[in-house]
Amino acid sequence: MIKLFHISDNATNNQKNDFLEDINLMKAIGSHKNIVSLIGCCTKSTPNFLIVEFAAKGDLLTYLRERRKKVKGQAYTKLQDACYT
């Protein structure tokens, strides 16, 4: 599966430059088992787009935030158990 990102025609120059920098960074990194891989991109005509592997389990930031909630909940439960036994 793939994920398609695009930059709108009414994006600011800064947004367009950031998007192109992201593409160039992914091209420079190449393929790695722990990084979503670049499949293709279009920068010669508008709209510009980027095609990458689809991350079935979502992005790292969301995963870490969800994991933090679970760990905090487990730590609180253990603390309660220790206090009441």
N, C-alpha and C positions, 0 to 999 in steps of 0.2 A: 504494500500500500504506500501511497505517497501523500505528501502535504504540499499544497501550492500556496505561496505567498506572493502578493503583488503590491505594487505601489501605485496609488491612484494618480491620475493625471493632474489633479489639483494639489498634490503634495508640495510642501515647501522645498526649496533647494537643499536645506539641511537634511530633511527627511530623505530626499533622493540620494544625497551623498552618503548618508548613513546606510541606506539599503545597499548601495553599490559597494561600500566598504565591507559590509557583512558578506556579500557574495565573494569578494576578493579574498577575504579571510578564510572562508570555507574552501575556496579553490586552493589556497596555500596549504591548509591543513591536510587536505587529501582524505584518504580513507583511514578510519580507525575504529576498532570494535566498540569503543565506549562513546563515540560521538556520532550523532545523526549525520549521515552522508549526503553530500550534494549529488543530486542526480542530473540536474540541468538548470539552465537559466537563460533568460533573454534580456539583453541590455542594448541591443542595436535598434529596437523599435519600441514604441509604447503600446500597451502598458508593459513596463518591465516586470518580470516575474522570476521566481526562484522555486525550483522543485527539489524537495528533500525527502528522505525516508520518513515514513510516518512513525512516530513514537507512540506505540500502542498503550503504554502506561503513563503517558503524559510527560510534561516537562519536569526537570529536576527540582525547580523551585517549589512547585506544587507538591511533589512527592515529599520533600524535606519538611514542608510545613505540616502536612498531614501526619507524617511520622512523629514530628515534635509533639503534636497533640496527643497521640497515643502514648508516647513515652512519658509525658507529664502526667497523664491519667494513671498510668501504671505506677509511677513513683508515688503519687498521692495515695493510691490504694494501699501500697506497701507501707507507707508511713502510718496510715490509719490503723492497719493491722498490727503494726509494732506498738502503737500507743495503747491499744485496747486489749492486748493479750498479756 
